[in-house]
Amino acid sequence: MDSEPSSEDNQPTSSPPPRIPLSWPPDGILSYVWIHDLMATFNWSSRNIPPSDFPSVMPVSVFDSLVLSASKILHREPNIVRIDGCNPGSSVVVVGDVHGQLHDVLFLLQDAGFPAENRFFVFNGDYVDRGAWGLETFLLLLAWKVFMPHRVYLLRGNHESKYCTSVYGFEKEVMAKYGDKGKHAYRKCLGCFEGLPLASIIAEKVYTAHGGLFRSVAVNPLPSRRLKGKKNRKIIPNREINALSLGSLEELSKARRSVLDPPWEGPNLIPGDVLWSDPSMCPGLSPNEERGIGLLWGPDCTETFLKKFHLKLIIRSHEGPDARSKRPGLVGMEDGYTIDHVVESGKLITLFSAPDYPQFQATPERHKNRGAYIVLEPPEFDTPVFHSFEAITPRPKVTPYYDYEDVIDSDEELDLASMAPDAPVGDPLQII
């Protein structure tokens, strides 16, 4: 099913929205009207004021109140949030990566229908980076979470981390928009990232996570190898792993997610796997050499996971058209989704919700992919209905917050050494 933005969605707005600056409700309780004012305000400000004027739209005090309210809710949620309140009159909307493409998110929410008592939303992470409005996008989704905490679920993506946001633009975006309060605002966002759950299970039939499956931590990988020579400080993960096996939901529920950068080595590997892993057409589990963190898993692993936990679908995200163009054997991301594994017990789907991605492209020709979201409907909530949509154009003109011409593409070949200082104490990182 395809959706087309109307011409009205593409036009800049000249008249100011109803309330600038935004103010926090005196009783601290958000309303439907407040959130719609927020959406209108962000849409208007993105088209009409420079980023440095953002505090005139959302003062730091309002930012603090919103992020604190959301953080309290998120940190109380378990690693796996369970959406069990589905009834014959309800539906569940699942959303993939959005990467700071605010105007496409606004269209998606309108097209799918805003969150409501009978309409759940599950977002699979990657709210920030690459796109120019990651801050507005993240704050908008936090507002929906605060307003409807049991209808809107925000999961963590690999870009909700200190390392990725320092490379792909979000840190600089926050600094540009909040000026001398930028460091404060960025730290608050990082703290909020740590509280985002890792996965969801919908109606006991559907598992969603940003990257996907994960290993059992019962068998630990061998320590890293040291390279000879004082000048070579590169970390070389030991890939001689003999006993990789799929992890359990119980293990996932006990993993320690409150880390700025999920470790790629040591005892707390599950968060990194869930956020960074990718499917493969080759059977088995293996280290994800291309990304330097996480796993690759084959159709046999998808079947084992679905069957063991009595599931019908895995919906993951994490791979846009740029990443998929480099992975022979897997379907491209032109329509915003792919069905990667079809096995006896069900299917594995990759869902990507940022159309015409990335916003800033160094290549002569753009990918011009569509974005997509999935609607799960009663009675079983295990048959995906795909909705593809085009990007909102023209996008407001804006300067990118990262060097998109030289930065690593598709999050590949990470500089793991730069992640090491933020790894939790006890993880055996060896920097040479």
C-alpha positions as CSV (number, residue, x, y, z in Angstrom):
1,M,0.0,0.0,0.0
2,D,1.5,3.3,-1.1
3,S,1.0,6.8,0.4
4,E,1.7,10.1,-1.4
5,P,2.3,13.3,0.5
6,S,-0.1,16.1,-0.5
7,S,1.2,19.3,-2.0
8,E,0.3,21.1,1.3
9,D,2.9,18.9,3.1
10,N,5.6,20.3,0.8
11,Q,5.1,24.0,1.3
12,P,6.9,26.2,3.8
13,T,4.6,28.0,6.3
14,S,5.0,31.8,6.6
15,S,2.7,32.5,9.6
16,P,4.0,31.7,13.0
17,P,2.5,28.8,14.9
18,P,0.2,29.4,17.8
19,R,2.7,29.3,20.7
20,I,6.3,30.5,20.6
21,P,8.1,30.0,22.8
22,L,6.7,26.7,23.8
23,S,5.9,26.5,27.5
24,W,5.7,23.5,29.8
25,P,2.2,22.9,31.2
26,P,2.0,24.2,34.8
27,D,0.7,20.8,36.1
28,G,3.3,18.9,34.1
29,I,0.6,16.9,32.2
30,L,0.9,16.9,28.4
31,S,-2.2,17.1,26.2
32,Y,-3.1,16.2,22.6
33,V,-3.3,19.9,21.9
34,W,0.1,20.6,23.4
35,I,1.7,17.9,21.2
36,H,0.0,19.1,18.1
37,D,1.2,22.6,18.9
38,L,4.7,21.1,19.2
39,M,4.5,19.4,15.8
40,A,3.3,22.6,14.2
41,T,6.0,24.6,15.9
42,F,8.8,22.3,14.9
43,N,7.6,22.2,11.3
44,W,7.4,26.0,11.2
45,S,10.8,26.6,12.9
46,S,12.6,24.2,10.7
47,R,11.6,26.2,7.7
48,N,11.7,29.8,9.0
49,I,14.4,30.3,11.6
50,P,18.2,29.5,11.8
51,P,19.2,26.6,14.1
52,S,20.8,29.0,16.6
53,D,17.4,30.5,17.3
54,F,16.0,27.2,18.5
55,P,16.0,28.3,22.2
56,S,13.4,30.9,21.2
57,V,11.2,28.0,20.1
58,M,11.9,25.5,22.9
59,P,13.7,27.1,25.9
60,V,16.2,25.0,27.8
61,S,13.7,24.9,30.7
62,V,11.1,23.2,28.6
63,F,13.7,20.9,27.1
64,D,14.8,19.8,30.6
65,S,11.2,19.2,31.7
66,L,10.4,17.1,28.7
67,V,13.6,15.0,28.7
68,L,13.4,14.4,32.5
69,S,9.7,13.3,32.3
70,A,10.5,10.9,29.4
71,S,13.7,9.6,31.0
72,K,11.9,8.7,34.2
73,I,9.4,6.6,32.2
74,L,12.0,5.0,29.9
75,H,14.4,4.0,32.7
76,R,11.5,2.2,34.5
77,E,10.7,0.1,31.5
78,P,12.2,-3.4,31.1
79,N,14.7,-4.4,28.3
80,I,11.8,-6.1,26.5
81,V,8.6,-4.1,26.5
82,R,5.5,-6.3,25.9
83,I,2.5,-4.9,24.1
84,D,-0.2,-7.2,25.3
85,G,-3.2,-4.9,25.5
86,C,-4.1,-5.5,21.8
87,N,-7.8,-6.2,21.4
88,P,-10.1,-6.7,18.3
89,G,-10.5,-3.0,17.8
90,S,-6.8,-2.0,18.0
91,S,-3.8,-1.9,15.7
92,V,0.0,-1.6,16.1
93,V,2.1,0.6,13.9
94,V,5.8,-0.4,13.7
95,V,8.3,2.2,12.5
96,G,12.0,1.8,11.4
97,D,14.9,4.2,11.2
98,V,13.9,7.9,10.8
99,H,17.3,9.6,11.2
100,G,16.3,13.2,11.9
101,Q,14.0,13.5,8.9
102,L,11.4,15.5,10.8
103,H,9.1,16.3,7.9
104,D,8.8,12.6,6.9
105,V,8.1,11.7,10.5
106,L,5.3,14.3,10.6
107,F,3.8,12.8,7.4
108,L,4.1,9.2,8.7
109,L,2.3,10.1,11.9
110,Q,-0.5,11.7,10.0
111,D,-0.7,9.0,7.4
112,A,-0.7,6.1,9.9
113,G,-3.0,8.0,12.3
114,F,-1.7,9.5,15.5
115,P,-1.2,7.4,18.6
116,A,-4.5,6.7,20.3
117,E,-6.1,4.4,22.8
118,N,-6.7,1.8,20.0
119,R,-3.5,2.5,18.1
120,F,-0.1,1.5,19.5
121,F,3.2,2.7,18.1
122,V,6.6,0.8,18.3
123,F,9.6,2.7,17.0
124,N,12.7,0.6,16.3
125,G,15.3,3.3,17.1
126,D,17.7,5.5,15.1
127,Y,15.9,8.8,15.7
128,V,19.0,11.0,15.3
129,D,22.1,11.5,13.2
130,R,22.6,12.1,9.4
131,G,19.3,14.1,9.1
132,A,19.3,17.8,10.1
133,W,16.4,17.7,12.6
134,G,17.4,14.8,14.9
135,L,16.8,17.0,18.0
136,E,13.3,17.9,17.0
137,T,12.5,14.4,15.9
138,F,13.7,12.9,19.2
139,L,11.9,15.5,21.3
140,L,8.7,15.0,19.4
141,L,8.7,11.3,20.0
142,L,9.6,11.8,23.6
143,A,6.5,14.1,24.0
144,W,4.3,11.3,22.5
145,K,5.9,8.9,25.0
146,V,5.2,11.1,27.9
147,F,1.6,11.8,26.8
148,M,0.8,8.1,26.0
149,P,3.4,6.0,27.8
150,H,1.4,2.7,27.3
151,R,0.6,3.3,23.7
152,V,4.0,4.7,22.4
153,Y,7.1,2.6,22.8
154,L,10.6,3.9,21.8
155,L,13.3,1.3,21.4
156,R,17.0,2.1,21.2
157,G,18.9,2.1,17.9
158,N,22.7,1.9,17.4
159,H,22.8,5.7,16.7
160,E,21.4,6.4,20.2
161,S,25.0,6.2,21.5
162,K,27.8,8.6,22.3
163,Y,30.1,7.3,19.6
164,C,27.6,7.5,16.7
165,T,26.3,10.9,17.6
166,S,29.8,12.3,17.8
167,V,30.5,11.1,14.2
168,Y,27.2,11.4,12.4
169,G,26.0,14.9,13.4
170,F,23.7,14.8,16.4
171,E,26.2,16.1,18.9
172,K,27.1,19.1,16.7
173,E,23.4,19.6,15.9
174,V,22.6,20.0,19.6
175,M,25.5,22.3,20.1
176,A,24.4,24.5,17.2
177,K,20.8,24.7,18.4
178,Y,21.5,25.3,22.1
179,G,24.7,27.2,22.0
180,D,26.3,27.7,25.4
181,K,23.7,25.2,26.8
182,G,24.5,22.7,24.1
183,K,26.8,20.4,26.2
184,H,24.1,20.3,28.9
185,A,21.4,19.4,26.4
186,Y,23.6,16.8,24.7
187,R,24.4,15.1,28.1
188,K,20.6,15.0,28.9
189,C,20.0,13.3,25.6
190,L,22.7,10.7,26.2
191,G,21.2,9.9,29.6
192,C,17.8,9.5,27.9
193,F,19.4,7.1,25.3
194,E,20.6,4.9,28.1
195,G,17.0,4.3,29.2
196,L,15.6,3.2,25.9
197,P,14.5,-0.4,25.9
198,L,16.1,-2.9,23.6
199,A,13.2,-4.9,22.1
200,S,9.5,-5.4,22.1
201,I,7.2,-8.4,21.8
202,I,3.8,-7.6,20.3
203,A,0.7,-9.7,21.1
204,E,3.1,-12.6,21.9
205,K,3.6,-13.1,18.1
206,V,6.1,-10.4,16.9
207,Y,9.6,-9.6,18.1
208,T,11.0,-6.2,17.1
209,A,14.5,-4.7,17.7
210,H,16.8,-2.4,15.9
211,G,19.4,-4.8,14.7
212,G,17.9,-8.1,15.5
213,L,19.1,-11.3,17.1
214,F,21.8,-11.8,19.7
215,R,24.2,-14.4,21.1
216,S,24.0,-16.4,24.3
217,V,26.4,-15.0,26.9
218,A,26.9,-18.4,28.5
219,V,30.0,-18.7,26.2
220,N,32.3,-15.7,26.2
221,P,34.5,-14.8,23.3
222,L,38.3,-15.1,23.6
223,P,40.3,-12.0,24.6
224,S,41.5,-9.6,21.9
225,R,44.8,-10.1,20.1
226,R,47.6,-7.6,20.6
227,L,49.4,-6.2,17.7
228,K,53.1,-5.8,18.1
229,G,54.6,-2.3,18.0
230,K,54.0,0.7,20.2
231,K,52.7,2.9,17.5
232,N,49.8,0.6,16.5
233,R,46.9,1.2,18.8
234,K,44.3,-0.5,16.8
235,I,42.1,-3.0,18.6
236,I,41.8,-6.4,16.9
237,P,38.8,-8.4,18.2
238,N,39.5,-12.1,18.4
239,R,37.4,-13.7,15.7
240,E,38.3,-17.3,16.8
241,I,35.0,-17.9,18.4
242,N,34.0,-21.6,18.4
243,A,30.7,-21.7,20.2
244,L,28.4,-18.9,19.1
245,S,24.8,-19.8,19.9
246,L,21.5,-17.8,20.0
247,G,20.6,-16.1,23.2
248,S,17.3,-16.4,25.0
249,L,14.7,-13.8,25.9
250,E,15.6,-14.3,29.5
251,E,19.2,-13.4,28.8
252,L,18.0,-10.3,26.9
253,S,15.8,-9.3,29.8
254,K,18.8,-9.4,32.1
255,A,21.3,-7.5,29.9
256,R,22.7,-4.2,31.2
257,R,21.5,-1.6,28.7
258,S,22.5,1.6,30.5
259,V,25.7,2.1,28.7
260,L,26.6,5.1,26.5
261,D,28.2,2.8,23.9
262,P,27.2,-0.9,23.9
263,P,30.4,-2.8,24.3
264,W,31.7,-5.0,21.4
265,E,33.7,-7.2,23.7
266,G,33.4,-8.6,27.3
267,P,30.5,-10.0,29.3
268,N,27.8,-7.5,28.3
269,L,27.6,-8.3,24.5
270,I,23.9,-8.6,24.1
271,P,23.0,-4.9,23.8
272,G,25.6,-4.5,21.1
273,D,24.2,-7.5,19.2
274,V,20.6,-6.3,19.5
275,L,21.6,-2.9,18.1
276,W,24.2,-3.8,15.5
277,S,23.5,-7.3,14.1
278,D,22.4,-8.0,10.5
279,P,20.7,-10.9,8.7
280,S,22.5,-13.1,6.2
281,M,21.5,-15.7,3.7
282,C,24.3,-17.9,4.9
283,P,23.3,-20.3,7.7
284,G,24.6,-20.0,11.3
285,L,25.9,-17.3,13.5
286,S,29.1,-15.4,12.9
287,P,30.8,-12.2,13.9
288,N,29.7,-9.2,11.9
289,E,33.1,-8.4,10.4
290,E,31.8,-5.6,8.2
291,R,30.6,-3.5,11.1
292,G,33.1,-4.7,13.6
293,I,30.4,-5.3,16.2
294,G,27.4,-7.6,16.5
295,L,26.6,-10.7,14.5
296,L,25.4,-12.1,11.2
297,W,22.6,-14.7,11.4
298,G,21.2,-16.9,8.8
299,P,17.7,-18.3,8.0
300,D,18.2,-21.3,10.3
301,C,18.7,-18.9,13.2
302,T,15.5,-17.1,12.4
303,E,13.7,-20.4,12.3
304,T,15.2,-21.5,15.6
305,F,14.3,-18.2,17.3
306,L,10.8,-18.0,16.1
307,K,10.1,-21.6,16.9
308,K,11.6,-21.6,20.4
309,F,9.7,-18.5,21.5
310,H,6.4,-19.3,19.6
311,L,6.7,-16.2,17.4
312,K,5.6,-15.5,13.8
313,L,7.6,-12.4,12.9
314,I,10.8,-10.6,13.5
315,I,10.7,-6.9,12.5
316,R,14.1,-5.3,12.6
317,S,15.6,-2.1,11.0
318,H,19.2,-0.8,10.9
319,E,19.8,-1.1,7.1
320,G,19.0,1.6,4.7
321,P,19.5,1.7,0.9
322,D,23.2,2.6,1.3
323,A,23.9,-0.4,3.5
324,R,21.8,-2.8,1.4
325,S,23.5,-1.7,-1.9
326,K,26.7,-3.3,-0.5
327,R,25.2,-6.6,0.5
328,P,24.8,-9.0,-2.4
329,G,22.2,-11.7,-2.0
330,L,19.8,-9.5,0.0
331,V,17.0,-7.5,-1.5
332,G,17.4,-3.7,-1.9
333,M,15.6,-1.1,0.2
334,E,13.8,0.8,-2.6
335,D,10.3,0.4,-1.0
336,G,11.3,0.9,2.7
337,Y,11.1,-2.8,3.6
338,T,12.4,-6.2,2.7
339,I,11.4,-9.7,3.5
340,D,14.8,-11.3,4.2
341,H,14.0,-14.8,5.5
342,V,10.9,-16.9,4.9
343,V,11.0,-20.0,7.1
344,E,8.6,-22.6,8.3
345,S,7.7,-20.7,11.5
346,G,7.4,-17.2,10.0
347,K,9.3,-14.3,8.5
348,L,12.1,-11.9,9.1
349,I,11.5,-8.3,7.9
350,T,13.8,-5.3,7.6
351,L,11.9,-2.0,8.0
352,F,13.3,1.4,7.1
353,S,11.2,4.5,7.5
354,A,13.5,7.3,6.2
355,P,12.7,8.0,2.5
356,D,15.3,9.5,0.2
357,Y,18.0,8.6,2.6
358,P,20.4,9.8,3.6
359,Q,19.4,13.4,3.6
360,F,23.0,14.4,2.6
361,Q,24.5,12.3,-0.1
362,A,28.0,12.6,-1.6
363,T,27.1,10.4,-4.6
364,P,26.0,12.0,-7.9
365,E,22.7,10.0,-7.9
366,R,20.5,9.8,-4.9
367,H,19.0,6.5,-3.7
368,K,15.5,8.0,-3.9
369,N,14.2,5.1,-1.7
370,R,10.7,5.2,-0.2
371,G,10.2,4.9,3.5
372,A,7.7,2.4,5.0
373,Y,5.9,1.5,8.2
374,I,4.0,-1.6,9.1
375,V,0.5,-2.0,10.5
376,L,-0.3,-5.1,12.5
377,E,-4.0,-5.8,12.8
378,P,-6.4,-8.1,14.7
379,P,-7.1,-10.8,15.3
380,E,-3.6,-12.3,15.4
381,F,-1.4,-9.2,14.8
382,D,1.1,-11.3,12.9
383,T,0.3,-10.4,9.3
384,P,2.2,-7.2,8.3
385,V,0.4,-4.6,6.2
386,F,3.1,-2.5,4.5
387,H,2.7,1.2,3.8
388,S,5.4,2.8,1.6
389,F,5.6,6.5,1.2
390,E,7.7,9.1,-0.6
391,A,9.8,11.8,1.0
392,I,8.4,15.2,1.7
393,T,10.0,17.6,-0.8
394,P,11.4,20.1,-1.1
395,R,13.2,19.8,2.2
396,P,14.2,23.1,3.9
397,K,17.7,24.1,3.0
398,V,20.1,23.5,5.9
399,T,23.8,22.9,6.4
400,P,24.7,19.3,7.4
401,Y,26.2,18.7,10.9
402,Y,28.7,16.2,9.8
403,D,31.2,15.7,7.0
404,Y,29.0,13.5,4.9
405,E,31.6,13.3,2.1
406,D,34.3,11.8,4.2
407,V,32.5,10.1,7.1
408,I,32.4,6.3,7.2
409,D,29.4,5.1,5.2
410,S,26.7,2.8,6.6
411,D,28.3,2.6,10.1
412,E,30.9,0.2,8.7
413,E,34.5,-0.5,10.0
414,L,34.0,1.4,13.3
415,D,36.9,3.0,15.1
416,L,36.5,0.7,18.1
417,A,39.4,2.3,19.9
418,S,37.4,5.6,20.2
419,M,34.6,3.7,21.9
420,A,36.8,2.1,24.4
421,P,37.0,4.9,27.1
422,D,33.2,4.8,27.4
423,A,33.0,1.1,27.9
424,P,31.7,-0.1,31.3
425,V,34.4,-0.9,33.9
426,G,35.2,-4.6,33.7
427,D,34.9,-5.1,30.0
428,P,38.3,-6.4,28.9
429,L,39.1,-3.8,26.3
430,Q,42.8,-3.9,25.2
431,I,44.1,-0.9,23.4
432,I,47.5,-1.2,22.0
